[in-house]
Amino acid sequence: MVPLQIAKCIVKGIRDRKLGIAKFLNKEPVPFNPAKPDPVEKWNWPMGAYVTGMKPDGN
């Protein structure tokens, strides 16, 4: 969810500043208030494809 929070913040900034790239965004904005982001309990930052929980041999 953290990437989603960051994306919402970026999209809001693009719209608020009326940047030219805004024409490529969906017409219906997702409501977002940076002062009140989604609850942290709902955030999820998935591990990358190359990250494992196992330590390599010798460490």
C-alpha distance matrix in Angstrom:
0.0 3.8 5.4 5.0 6.3 8.7 9.7 10.5 12.4 14.3 15.2 16.5 18.5 20.0 21.1 22.4 24.4 25.6 25.2 26.8 23.7 22.5 24.9 22.6 19.6 19.5 22.1 20.1 17.5 14.4 15.2 13.4 15.1 14.2 16.3 14.3 10.5 8.5 9.7 8.6 9.5 6.7 4.1 4.6 6.1 8.7 12.2 14.2 17.0 19.6 18.4 20.0 20.6 24.3 26.5 29.0 32.7 34.6 32.0
3.8 0.0 3.8 5.3 5.0 6.3 8.6 9.8 10.7 12.4 14.3 15.4 16.7 18.5 20.1 21.1 22.8 24.4 23.8 25.7 22.7 21.9 24.6 22.5 19.8 20.4 22.9 21.3 18.3 15.4 15.9 13.4 14.4 12.6 14.8 13.6 9.9 9.2 10.4 8.6 10.7 9.0 5.5 6.1 5.9 9.3 12.1 13.9 17.2 19.3 17.9 19.9 20.5 24.1 25.9 28.3 32.0 33.6 30.8
5.4 3.8 0.0 3.8 5.4 5.1 6.1 8.6 9.9 10.5 12.1 14.1 15.3 16.4 18.3 19.8 21.1 22.4 21.3 22.8 19.6 19.2 21.8 19.4 17.0 17.9 20.8 19.6 16.9 14.6 15.8 13.7 15.3 13.7 16.6 15.8 12.1 11.8 13.6 12.3 14.2 12.0 8.7 8.4 7.2 9.5 12.1 12.8 15.9 18.1 17.5 20.1 21.3 24.8 26.5 28.5 32.3 34.0 31.5
5.0 5.3 3.8 0.0 3.8 5.4 5.0 6.1 8.6 9.8 10.4 12.1 14.2 15.2 16.4 18.1 19.9 20.9 20.3 21.9 18.7 17.6 20.0 17.8 14.9 15.2 17.8 16.3 13.6 11.0 12.3 10.7 13.0 12.2 15.2 13.9 10.3 9.6 12.3 12.0 13.8 10.9 8.7 9.3 9.5 11.7 14.9 15.8 18.5 21.2 20.6 22.9 24.0 27.6 29.6 31.7 35.5 37.4 34.9
6.3 5.0 5.4 3.8 0.0 3.8 5.5 5.2 6.3 8.7 10.0 10.7 12.5 14.4 15.5 16.4 18.5 20.0 19.9 22.0 19.3 18.0 20.8 19.2 16.2 16.6 18.8 17.0 13.7 11.0 11.2 8.6 10.0 8.6 11.6 10.6 7.0 7.5 10.3 10.2 12.8 10.7 8.5 10.3 10.8 13.8 16.7 18.1 21.1 23.4 22.5 24.7 25.4 29.1 30.8 33.1 36.9 38.4 35.7
8.7 6.3 5.1 5.4 3.8 0.0 3.8 5.5 5.1 6.2 8.7 9.9 10.7 12.4 14.4 15.3 16.6 18.4 17.6 19.8 17.1 16.4 19.5 17.9 15.3 16.7 19.0 18.0 14.6 12.8 13.2 10.5 11.6 9.5 12.8 12.9 9.8 11.0 13.6 13.0 15.9 14.0 11.2 12.3 11.5 14.4 16.7 17.4 20.5 22.5 21.9 24.5 25.6 29.1 30.5 32.5 36.2 37.7 35.0
9.7 8.6 6.1 5.0 5.5 3.8 0.0 3.8 5.4 5.1 6.1 8.5 9.8 10.5 12.3 14.1 15.4 16.4 15.6 17.2 14.2 13.4 16.2 14.3 11.7 13.0 15.7 14.9 11.9 10.5 12.0 10.2 12.3 11.2 14.9 14.7 11.7 12.5 15.6 15.6 18.0 15.5 13.1 13.8 13.2 15.3 17.9 18.1 20.7 23.1 23.0 25.8 27.2 30.7 32.3 34.1 37.9 39.5 37.1
10.5 9.8 8.6 6.1 5.2 5.5 3.8 0.0 3.8 5.5 5.2 6.1 8.6 9.9 10.6 12.0 14.2 15.3 15.3 17.4 14.8 13.0 15.9 14.7 11.5 12.1 14.0 12.6 9.2 7.5 8.3 6.4 8.9 8.7 12.3 12.0 9.4 10.6 14.1 14.9 17.4 14.9 13.3 14.9 15.2 17.6 20.6 21.2 23.9 26.4 26.0 28.6 29.7 33.3 35.0 37.0 40.8 42.5 39.9
12.4 10.7 9.9 8.6 6.3 5.1 5.4 3.8 0.0 3.8 5.5 5.1 6.3 8.7 10.0 10.4 12.3 14.2 14.3 16.9 14.9 13.4 16.8 16.1 13.3 14.7 16.2 15.1 11.5 10.3 10.0 7.2 8.1 6.6 10.4 11.2 9.3 11.6 14.8 15.4 18.4 16.6 14.6 16.5 16.4 19.2 21.8 22.4 25.4 27.5 27.0 29.7 30.7 34.2 35.6 37.6 41.3 42.7 39.9
14.3 12.4 10.5 9.8 8.7 6.2 5.1 5.5 3.8 0.0 3.8 5.4 5.1 6.3 8.7 9.8 10.7 12.2 11.5 13.8 11.6 10.8 14.3 13.5 11.3 13.5 15.4 15.2 12.0 11.7 12.4 10.3 11.6 10.2 13.9 15.0 13.0 15.1 18.3 18.5 21.4 19.4 17.1 18.2 17.5 19.9 22.1 22.0 24.8 26.8 26.8 29.8 31.2 34.6 35.8 37.5 41.3 42.6 40.1
15.2 14.3 12.1 10.4 10.0 8.7 6.1 5.2 5.5 3.8 0.0 3.8 5.4 5.1 6.2 8.5 10.0 10.5 10.2 12.2 9.9 8.1 11.4 10.7 8.0 9.9 11.6 11.5 8.5 9.0 10.3 9.3 11.5 11.4 15.1 15.7 13.9 15.6 19.2 19.9 22.6 20.1 18.3 19.6 19.2 21.4 23.9 23.8 26.3 28.7 28.9 31.8 33.3 36.7 38.2 39.9 43.7 45.3 42.8
16.5 15.4 14.1 12.1 10.7 9.9 8.5 6.1 5.1 5.4 3.8 0.0 3.8 5.5 5.2 5.9 8.5 9.8 10.7 13.5 12.1 9.7 13.1 13.3 10.5 11.8 12.4 11.8 8.3 8.8 8.6 7.3 8.7 9.0 12.5 13.5 12.5 14.8 18.4 19.6 22.5 20.4 18.9 20.8 20.9 23.5 26.2 26.5 29.2 31.5 31.3 34.1 35.4 38.8 40.3 42.2 46.0 47.4 44.8
18.5 16.7 15.3 14.2 12.5 10.7 9.8 8.6 6.3 5.1 5.4 3.8 0.0 3.8 5.4 5.1 6.1 8.4 8.8 12.1 11.2 9.7 13.5 14.0 12.1 14.3 14.9 15.0 11.8 12.5 12.3 10.5 11.0 10.3 13.5 15.4 14.6 17.3 20.7 21.4 24.6 22.8 20.9 22.6 22.2 24.8 27.0 27.1 29.9 31.8 31.8 34.8 36.1 39.4 40.6 42.3 46.1 47.3 44.6
20.0 18.5 16.4 15.2 14.4 12.4 10.5 9.9 8.7 6.3 5.1 5.5 3.8 0.0 3.8 5.6 5.4 6.0 5.5 8.4 7.4 6.1 9.9 10.6 9.3 12.1 12.8 13.8 11.3 12.9 13.6 12.7 14.0 13.7 17.1 18.6 17.5 19.8 23.3 24.1 27.0 24.8 22.9 24.2 23.5 25.7 27.9 27.5 30.0 32.0 32.4 35.5 37.2 40.4 41.7 43.1 46.9 48.3 45.9
21.1 20.1 18.3 16.4 15.5 14.4 12.3 10.6 10.0 8.7 6.2 5.2 5.4 3.8 0.0 3.8 5.4 4.9 6.6 9.2 8.9 6.0 9.2 10.8 8.9 10.8 10.5 11.3 9.0 11.3 11.8 11.7 13.1 13.8 17.0 18.2 17.6 19.8 23.4 24.8 27.5 25.2 23.8 25.5 25.4 27.6 30.1 30.0 32.4 34.7 35.0 37.9 39.5 42.9 44.3 45.9 49.7 51.2 48.7
22.4 21.1 19.8 18.1 16.4 15.3 14.1 12.0 10.4 9.8 8.5 5.9 5.1 5.6 3.8 0.0 3.8 5.5 8.1 11.4 11.8 9.5 12.7 14.5 12.7 14.4 13.7 14.0 11.4 13.2 12.6 11.8 12.2 12.7 15.3 17.2 17.3 20.0 23.5 24.9 27.9 26.0 24.7 26.7 26.6 29.2 31.7 31.8 34.5 36.6 36.6 39.5 40.8 44.2 45.5 47.3 51.0 52.3 49.6
24.4 22.8 21.1 19.9 18.5 16.6 15.4 14.2 12.3 10.7 10.0 8.5 6.1 5.4 5.4 3.8 0.0 3.8 5.5 9.2 10.3 9.1 12.3 14.4 13.5 15.9 15.6 16.6 14.3 16.3 16.1 15.2 15.4 15.3 18.0 20.2 20.1 22.9 26.3 27.3 30.5 28.6 26.9 28.6 28.1 30.6 32.7 32.4 35.1 36.9 37.1 40.3 41.8 45.0 46.1 47.6 51.3 52.5 49.9
25.6 24.4 22.4 20.9 20.0 18.4 16.4 15.3 14.2 12.2 10.5 9.8 8.4 6.0 4.9 5.5 3.8 0.0 3.8 6.6 8.3 6.6 9.2 11.8 11.5 13.9 13.1 14.9 13.3 16.1 16.5 16.4 17.4 17.8 20.7 22.4 22.1 24.5 28.1 29.3 32.2 30.0 28.4 29.9 29.5 31.6 33.9 33.4 35.7 37.8 38.3 41.5 43.2 46.5 47.7 49.1 52.8 54.2 51.8
25.2 23.8 21.3 20.3 19.9 17.6 15.6 15.3 14.3 11.5 10.2 10.7 8.8 5.5 6.6 8.1 5.5 3.8 0.0 3.8 5.4 5.6 8.3 10.3 10.8 14.0 14.1 16.3 14.8 17.3 18.3 17.9 19.1 18.9 22.1 23.9 23.0 25.3 28.8 29.6 32.5 30.2 28.3 29.3 28.4 30.3 32.3 31.4 33.6 35.5 36.3 39.6 41.6 44.6 45.8 46.9 50.6 52.0 49.7
26.8 25.7 22.8 21.9 22.0 19.8 17.2 17.4 16.9 13.8 12.2 13.5 12.1 8.4 9.2 11.4 9.2 6.6 3.8 0.0 3.8 5.3 6.3 8.5 10.2 13.5 13.8 16.7 15.9 18.7 20.3 20.4 22.0 22.1 25.4 26.9 25.8 27.7 31.3 32.0 34.7 32.2 30.2 30.9 29.9 31.4 33.2 32.0 33.9 35.9 37.0 40.4 42.6 45.6 46.8 47.7 51.4 52.9 50.8
23.7 22.7 19.6 18.7 19.3 17.1 14.2 14.8 14.9 11.6 9.9 12.1 11.2 7.4 8.9 11.8 10.3 8.3 5.4 3.8 0.0 3.8 5.4 5.8 7.5 11.1 12.4 15.1 14.2 16.6 18.7 18.7 20.7 20.7 24.2 25.3 23.8 25.3 28.9 29.5 32.0 29.3 27.2 27.7 26.6 27.9 29.7 28.5 30.2 32.3 33.5 36.9 39.2 42.1 43.4 44.3 48.1 49.7 47.7
22.5 21.9 19.2 17.6 18.0 16.4 13.4 13.0 13.4 10.8 8.1 9.7 9.7 6.1 6.0 9.5 9.1 6.6 5.6 5.3 3.8 0.0 3.8 5.3 5.3 8.5 9.1 11.6 10.7 13.6 15.5 15.9 18.2 18.7 22.2 23.0 21.7 23.2 27.0 27.9 30.4 27.6 26.0 26.8 26.3 27.8 30.1 29.2 31.1 33.5 34.4 37.6 39.6 42.8 44.3 45.5 49.3 50.9 48.8
24.9 24.6 21.8 20.0 20.8 19.5 16.2 15.9 16.8 14.3 11.4 13.1 13.5 9.9 9.2 12.7 12.3 9.2 8.3 6.3 5.4 3.8 0.0 3.8 5.6 8.0 8.3 11.7 12.0 15.2 17.6 18.6 21.2 22.1 25.5 26.1 24.7 25.9 29.7 30.8 32.9 30.0 28.5 29.1 28.7 29.8 32.1 31.1 32.5 35.1 36.3 39.4 41.7 44.7 46.4 47.5 51.2 53.1 51.1
22.6 22.5 19.4 17.8 19.2 17.9 14.3 14.7 16.1 13.5 10.7 13.3 14.0 10.6 10.8 14.5 14.4 11.8 10.3 8.5 5.8 5.3 3.8 0.0 3.8 6.7 8.7 11.7 12.0 14.6 17.5 18.4 21.3 21.9 25.6 25.8 23.9 24.7 28.4 29.2 31.1 28.0 26.4 26.6 26.0 26.8 29.0 27.8 29.1 31.7 33.1 36.2 38.5 41.5 43.3 44.3 48.0 50.0 48.2
19.6 19.8 17.0 14.9 16.2 15.3 11.7 11.5 13.3 11.3 8.0 10.5 12.1 9.3 8.9 12.7 13.5 11.5 10.8 10.2 7.5 5.3 5.6 3.8 0.0 3.8 6.3 8.5 8.3 10.7 13.7 14.8 17.9 18.8 22.4 22.4 20.5 21.2 24.9 25.9 27.8 24.7 23.3 23.9 23.7 24.7 27.3 26.6 28.1 30.9 31.9 34.8 36.9 40.1 42.0 43.2 47.0 49.0 47.0
19.5 20.4 17.9 15.2 16.6 16.7 13.0 12.1 14.7 13.5 9.9 11.8 14.3 12.1 10.8 14.4 15.9 13.9 14.0 13.5 11.1 8.5 8.0 6.7 3.8 0.0 3.8 5.5 6.6 9.1 12.4 14.4 17.8 19.4 22.7 22.2 20.4 20.6 24.3 25.7 27.2 23.9 23.1 23.8 24.1 25.1 28.0 27.6 29.0 32.0 32.9 35.6 37.5 40.8 42.9 44.4 48.1 50.3 48.3
22.1 22.9 20.8 17.8 18.8 19.0 15.7 14.0 16.2 15.4 11.6 12.4 14.9 12.8 10.5 13.7 15.6 13.1 14.1 13.8 12.4 9.1 8.3 8.7 6.3 3.8 0.0 3.8 6.2 9.6 12.2 14.8 17.9 20.0 23.1 22.6 21.4 21.8 25.6 27.5 29.1 25.9 25.4 26.5 27.1 28.3 31.3 31.1 32.6 35.7 36.4 39.0 40.8 44.2 46.4 47.9 51.7 53.8 51.7
20.1 21.3 19.6 16.3 17.0 18.0 14.9 12.6 15.1 15.2 11.5 11.8 15.0 13.8 11.3 14.0 16.6 14.9 16.3 16.7 15.1 11.6 11.7 11.7 8.5 5.5 3.8 0.0 3.8 6.6 9.2 12.2 15.5 18.1 20.8 19.9 18.8 19.0 22.7 24.9 26.3 23.1 23.1 24.5 25.6 27.0 30.3 30.5 32.2 35.3 35.7 38.1 39.6 43.1 45.4 47.2 50.9 53.1 50.8
17.5 18.3 16.9 13.6 13.7 14.6 11.9 9.2 11.5 12.0 8.5 8.3 11.8 11.3 9.0 11.4 14.3 13.3 14.8 15.9 14.2 10.7 12.0 12.0 8.3 6.6 6.2 3.8 0.0 3.8 6.1 8.6 11.9 14.3 17.2 16.5 15.4 15.9 19.7 21.8 23.6 20.6 20.3 22.0 23.0 24.9 28.1 28.5 30.5 33.5 33.7 36.1 37.4 41.0 43.1 45.0 48.8 50.7 48.3
14.4 15.4 14.6 11.0 11.0 12.8 10.5 7.5 10.3 11.7 9.0 8.8 12.5 12.9 11.3 13.2 16.3 16.1 17.3 18.7 16.6 13.6 15.2 14.6 10.7 9.1 9.6 6.6 3.8 0.0 3.8 6.3 10.0 12.4 15.1 13.8 12.3 12.4 16.1 18.3 19.9 16.9 16.9 18.8 20.2 22.1 25.5 26.4 28.5 31.6 31.4 33.5 34.6 38.3 40.5 42.6 46.3 48.3 45.8
15.2 15.9 15.8 12.3 11.2 13.2 12.0 8.3 10.0 12.4 10.3 8.6 12.3 13.6 11.8 12.6 16.1 16.5 18.3 20.3 18.7 15.5 17.6 17.5 13.7 12.4 12.2 9.2 6.1 3.8 0.0 3.8 6.9 10.0 12.2 10.9 10.3 10.9 14.6 17.2 19.1 16.6 16.9 19.4 21.1 23.5 26.9 28.1 30.6 33.4 32.9 34.9 35.7 39.4 41.5 43.8 47.6 49.4 46.7
13.4 13.4 13.7 10.7 8.6 10.5 10.2 6.4 7.2 10.3 9.3 7.3 10.5 12.7 11.7 11.8 15.2 16.4 17.9 20.4 18.7 15.9 18.6 18.4 14.8 14.4 14.8 12.2 8.6 6.3 3.8 0.0 3.8 6.3 8.8 7.9 7.1 8.8 12.5 14.7 17.1 15.1 14.9 17.6 19.0 21.8 25.1 26.4 29.2 31.7 30.9 33.1 33.7 37.4 39.2 41.6 45.3 46.9 44.1
15.1 14.4 15.3 13.0 10.0 11.6 12.3 8.9 8.1 11.6 11.5 8.7 11.0 14.0 13.1 12.2 15.4 17.4 19.1 22.0 20.7 18.2 21.2 21.3 17.9 17.8 17.9 15.5 11.9 10.0 6.9 3.8 0.0 3.8 5.4 5.3 6.2 9.1 12.2 14.4 17.2 16.0 15.7 18.9 20.2 23.4 26.5 28.0 31.1 33.4 32.2 34.3 34.7 38.4 40.0 42.5 46.2 47.5 44.5
14.2 12.6 13.7 12.2 8.6 9.5 11.2 8.7 6.6 10.2 11.4 9.0 10.3 13.7 13.8 12.7 15.3 17.8 18.9 22.1 20.7 18.7 22.1 21.9 18.8 19.4 20.0 18.1 14.3 12.4 10.0 6.3 3.8 0.0 3.8 5.4 5.5 9.2 11.8 13.1 16.5 15.7 14.6 17.6 18.4 21.9 24.6 26.1 29.4 31.3 30.1 32.3 32.5 36.2 37.5 40.0 43.6 44.7 41.6
16.3 14.8 16.6 15.2 11.6 12.8 14.9 12.3 10.4 13.9 15.1 12.5 13.5 17.1 17.0 15.3 18.0 20.7 22.1 25.4 24.2 22.2 25.5 25.6 22.4 22.7 23.1 20.8 17.2 15.1 12.2 8.8 5.4 3.8 0.0 3.8 6.3 9.9 11.6 13.1 16.4 16.4 15.9 19.2 20.4 24.0 26.7 28.5 31.9 33.7 32.1 34.1 34.0 37.6 38.8 41.5 45.1 46.0 42.8
14.3 13.6 15.8 13.9 10.6 12.9 14.7 12.0 11.2 15.0 15.7 13.5 15.4 18.6 18.2 17.2 20.2 22.4 23.9 26.9 25.3 23.0 26.1 25.8 22.4 22.2 22.6 19.9 16.5 13.8 10.9 7.9 5.3 5.4 3.8 0.0 3.8 6.7 8.3 10.6 13.5 13.3 13.5 17.1 18.9 22.4 25.3 27.5 30.7 32.8 31.1 32.8 32.5 36.2 37.8 40.6 44.2 45.4 42.1
10.5 9.9 12.1 10.3 7.0 9.8 11.7 9.4 9.3 13.0 13.9 12.5 14.6 17.5 17.6 17.3 20.1 22.1 23.0 25.8 23.8 21.7 24.7 23.9 20.5 20.4 21.4 18.8 15.4 12.3 10.3 7.1 6.2 5.5 6.3 3.8 0.0 3.8 6.4 8.2 11.2 10.4 10.0 13.5 15.2 18.6 21.7 23.7 27.0 29.1 27.5 29.2 29.2 32.9 34.6 37.3 40.9 42.3 39.2
8.5 9.2 11.8 9.6 7.5 11.0 12.5 10.6 11.6 15.1 15.6 14.8 17.3 19.8 19.8 20.0 22.9 24.5 25.3 27.7 25.3 23.2 25.9 24.7 21.2 20.6 21.8 19.0 15.9 12.4 10.9 8.8 9.1 9.2 9.9 6.7 3.8 0.0 3.8 6.4 8.4 7.0 7.6 11.2 13.7 16.8 20.1 22.5 25.5 27.9 26.2 27.6 27.4 31.2 33.2 36.1 39.6 41.2 38.2
9.7 10.4 13.6 12.3 10.3 13.6 15.6 14.1 14.8 18.3 19.2 18.4 20.7 23.3 23.4 23.5 26.3 28.1 28.8 31.3 28.9 27.0 29.7 28.4 24.9 24.3 25.6 22.7 19.7 16.1 14.6 12.5 12.2 11.8 11.6 8.3 6.4 3.8 0.0 3.8 5.4 5.7 7.1 10.8 13.7 16.8 19.9 22.8 25.8 28.0 25.8 26.8 26.1 29.9 31.8 34.9 38.3 39.8 36.7
8.6 8.6 12.3 12.0 10.2 13.0 15.6 14.9 15.4 18.5 19.9 19.6 21.4 24.1 24.8 24.9 27.3 29.3 29.6 32.0 29.5 27.9 30.8 29.2 25.9 25.7 27.5 24.9 21.8 18.3 17.2 14.7 14.4 13.1 13.1 10.6 8.2 6.4 3.8 0.0 3.8 5.3 5.1 8.5 11.0 14.3 17.0 20.0 23.2 25.1 22.7 23.6 22.8 26.5 28.3 31.4 34.8 36.1 33.0
9.5 10.7 14.2 13.8 12.8 15.9 18.0 17.4 18.4 21.4 22.6 22.5 24.6 27.0 27.5 27.9 30.5 32.2 32.5 34.7 32.0 30.4 32.9 31.1 27.8 27.2 29.1 26.3 23.6 19.9 19.1 17.1 17.2 16.5 16.4 13.5 11.2 8.4 5.4 3.8 0.0 3.8 5.6 8.2 11.4 14.1 16.9 20.2 23.0 25.0 22.5 22.8 21.8 25.5 27.6 30.9 34.1 35.7 32.6
6.7 9.0 12.0 10.9 10.7 14.0 15.5 14.9 16.6 19.4 20.1 20.4 22.8 24.8 25.2 26.0 28.6 30.0 30.2 32.2 29.3 27.6 30.0 28.0 24.7 23.9 25.9 23.1 20.6 16.9 16.6 15.1 16.0 15.7 16.4 13.3 10.4 7.0 5.7 5.3 3.8 0.0 3.8 6.5 10.1 12.5 15.8 18.8 21.4 23.9 21.8 22.5 22.0 25.7 28.1 31.1 34.5 36.4 33.6
4.1 5.5 8.7 8.7 8.5 11.2 13.1 13.3 14.6 17.1 18.3 18.9 20.9 22.9 23.8 24.7 26.9 28.4 28.3 30.2 27.2 26.0 28.5 26.4 23.3 23.1 25.4 23.1 20.3 16.9 16.9 14.9 15.7 14.6 15.9 13.5 10.0 7.6 7.1 5.1 5.6 3.8 0.0 3.8 6.7 9.7 12.9 15.8 18.7 21.0 19.0 20.1 19.8 23.6 25.8 28.7 32.2 33.9 31.1
4.6 6.1 8.4 9.3 10.3 12.3 13.8 14.9 16.5 18.2 19.6 20.8 22.6 24.2 25.5 26.7 28.6 29.9 29.3 30.9 27.7 26.8 29.1 26.6 23.9 23.8 26.5 24.5 22.0 18.8 19.4 17.6 18.9 17.6 19.2 17.1 13.5 11.2 10.8 8.5 8.2 6.5 3.8 0.0 3.8 6.1 9.4 12.3 15.1 17.4 15.5 16.5 16.6 20.4 22.7 25.4 29.0 30.9 28.3
6.1 5.9 7.2 9.5 10.8 11.5 13.2 15.2 16.4 17.5 19.2 20.9 22.2 23.5 25.4 26.6 28.1 29.5 28.4 29.9 26.6 26.3 28.7 26.0 23.7 24.1 27.1 25.6 23.0 20.2 21.1 19.0 20.2 18.4 20.4 18.9 15.2 13.7 13.7 11.0 11.4 10.1 6.7 3.8 0.0 3.8 6.5 9.1 12.3 14.3 12.5 14.2 14.7 18.4 20.4 22.9 26.6 28.5 25.9
8.7 9.3 9.5 11.7 13.8 14.4 15.3 17.6 19.2 19.9 21.4 23.5 24.8 25.7 27.6 29.2 30.6 31.6 30.3 31.4 27.9 27.8 29.8 26.8 24.7 25.1 28.3 27.0 24.9 22.1 23.5 21.8 23.4 21.9 24.0 22.4 18.6 16.8 16.8 14.3 14.1 12.5 9.7 6.1 3.8 0.0 3.8 6.4 9.0 11.4 10.0 11.5 12.6 16.1 18.5 20.7 24.4 26.6 24.4
12.2 12.1 12.1 14.9 16.7 16.7 17.9 20.6 21.8 22.1 23.9 26.2 27.0 27.9 30.1 31.7 32.7 33.9 32.3 33.2 29.7 30.1 32.1 29.0 27.3 28.0 31.3 30.3 28.1 25.5 26.9 25.1 26.5 24.6 26.7 25.3 21.7 20.1 19.9 17.0 16.9 15.8 12.9 9.4 6.5 3.8 0.0 3.8 6.6 8.1 6.2 8.1 9.6 13.0 15.1 17.1 20.8 23.1 20.9
14.2 13.9 12.8 15.8 18.1 17.4 18.1 21.2 22.4 22.0 23.8 26.5 27.1 27.5 30.0 31.8 32.4 33.4 31.4 32.0 28.5 29.2 31.1 27.8 26.6 27.6 31.1 30.5 28.5 26.4 28.1 26.4 28.0 26.1 28.5 27.5 23.7 22.5 22.8 20.0 20.2 18.8 15.8 12.3 9.1 6.4 3.8 0.0 3.8 5.4 5.4 8.4 11.1 13.8 15.6 16.8 20.6 22.9 21.2
17.0 17.2 15.9 18.5 21.1 20.5 20.7 23.9 25.4 24.8 26.3 29.2 29.9 30.0 32.4 34.5 35.1 35.7 33.6 33.9 30.2 31.1 32.5 29.1 28.1 29.0 32.6 32.2 30.5 28.5 30.6 29.2 31.1 29.4 31.9 30.7 27.0 25.5 25.8 23.2 23.0 21.4 18.7 15.1 12.3 9.0 6.6 3.8 0.0 3.8 5.7 8.1 11.5 13.4 15.6 16.1 19.7 22.4 21.3
19.6 19.3 18.1 21.2 23.4 22.5 23.1 26.4 27.5 26.8 28.7 31.5 31.8 32.0 34.7 36.6 36.9 37.8 35.5 35.9 32.3 33.5 35.1 31.7 30.9 32.0 35.7 35.3 33.5 31.6 33.4 31.7 33.4 31.3 33.7 32.8 29.1 27.9 28.0 25.1 25.0 23.9 21.0 17.4 14.3 11.4 8.1 5.4 3.8 0.0 3.8 6.6 10.2 11.4 12.9 13.0 16.5 19.0 18.1
18.4 17.9 17.5 20.6 22.5 21.9 23.0 26.0 27.0 26.8 28.9 31.3 31.8 32.4 35.0 36.6 37.1 38.3 36.3 37.0 33.5 34.4 36.3 33.1 31.9 32.9 36.4 35.7 33.7 31.4 32.9 30.9 32.2 30.1 32.1 31.1 27.5 26.2 25.8 22.7 22.5 21.8 19.0 15.5 12.5 10.0 6.2 5.4 5.7 3.8 0.0 3.8 6.9 8.8 10.4 11.5 15.2 17.6 16.0
20.0 19.9 20.1 22.9 24.7 24.5 25.8 28.6 29.7 29.8 31.8 34.1 34.8 35.5 37.9 39.5 40.3 41.5 39.6 40.4 36.9 37.6 39.4 36.2 34.8 35.6 39.0 38.1 36.1 33.5 34.9 33.1 34.3 32.3 34.1 32.8 29.2 27.6 26.8 23.6 22.8 22.5 20.1 16.5 14.2 11.5 8.1 8.4 8.1 6.6 3.8 0.0 3.8 5.4 8.0 9.6 13.1 15.8 14.3
20.6 20.5 21.3 24.0 25.4 25.6 27.2 29.7 30.7 31.2 33.3 35.4 36.1 37.2 39.5 40.8 41.8 43.2 41.6 42.6 39.2 39.6 41.7 38.5 36.9 37.5 40.8 39.6 37.4 34.6 35.7 33.7 34.7 32.5 34.0 32.5 29.2 27.4 26.1 22.8 21.8 22.0 19.8 16.6 14.7 12.6 9.6 11.1 11.5 10.2 6.9 3.8 0.0 3.8 6.6 9.6 12.7 15.1 13.1
24.3 24.1 24.8 27.6 29.1 29.1 30.7 33.3 34.2 34.6 36.7 38.8 39.4 40.4 42.9 44.2 45.0 46.5 44.6 45.6 42.1 42.8 44.7 41.5 40.1 40.8 44.2 43.1 41.0 38.3 39.4 37.4 38.4 36.2 37.6 36.2 32.9 31.2 29.9 26.5 25.5 25.7 23.6 20.4 18.4 16.1 13.0 13.8 13.4 11.4 8.8 5.4 3.8 0.0 3.8 6.4 9.1 11.8 10.4
26.5 25.9 26.5 29.6 30.8 30.5 32.3 35.0 35.6 35.8 38.2 40.3 40.6 41.7 44.3 45.5 46.1 47.7 45.8 46.8 43.4 44.3 46.4 43.3 42.0 42.9 46.4 45.4 43.1 40.5 41.5 39.2 40.0 37.5 38.8 37.8 34.6 33.2 31.8 28.3 27.6 28.1 25.8 22.7 20.4 18.5 15.1 15.6 15.6 12.9 10.4 8.0 6.6 3.8 0.0 3.8 6.6 8.5 6.7
29.0 28.3 28.5 31.7 33.1 32.5 34.1 37.0 37.6 37.5 39.9 42.2 42.3 43.1 45.9 47.3 47.6 49.1 46.9 47.7 44.3 45.5 47.5 44.3 43.2 44.4 47.9 47.2 45.0 42.6 43.8 41.6 42.5 40.0 41.5 40.6 37.3 36.1 34.9 31.4 30.9 31.1 28.7 25.4 22.9 20.7 17.1 16.8 16.1 13.0 11.5 9.6 9.6 6.4 3.8 0.0 3.8 6.4 6.2
32.7 32.0 32.3 35.5 36.9 36.2 37.9 40.8 41.3 41.3 43.7 46.0 46.1 46.9 49.7 51.0 51.3 52.8 50.6 51.4 48.1 49.3 51.2 48.0 47.0 48.1 51.7 50.9 48.8 46.3 47.6 45.3 46.2 43.6 45.1 44.2 40.9 39.6 38.3 34.8 34.1 34.5 32.2 29.0 26.6 24.4 20.8 20.6 19.7 16.5 15.2 13.1 12.7 9.1 6.6 3.8 0.0 3.8 5.7
34.6 33.6 34.0 37.4 38.4 37.7 39.5 42.5 42.7 42.6 45.3 47.4 47.3 48.3 51.2 52.3 52.5 54.2 52.0 52.9 49.7 50.9 53.1 50.0 49.0 50.3 53.8 53.1 50.7 48.3 49.4 46.9 47.5 44.7 46.0 45.4 42.3 41.2 39.8 36.1 35.7 36.4 33.9 30.9 28.5 26.6 23.1 22.9 22.4 19.0 17.6 15.8 15.1 11.8 8.5 6.4 3.8 0.0 3.8
32.0 30.8 31.5 34.9 35.7 35.0 37.1 39.9 39.9 40.1 42.8 44.8 44.6 45.9 48.7 49.6 49.9 51.8 49.7 50.8 47.7 48.8 51.1 48.2 47.0 48.3 51.7 50.8 48.3 45.8 46.7 44.1 44.5 41.6 42.8 42.1 39.2 38.2 36.7 33.0 32.6 33.6 31.1 28.3 25.9 24.4 20.9 21.2 21.3 18.1 16.0 14.3 13.1 10.4 6.7 6.2 5.7 3.8 0.0
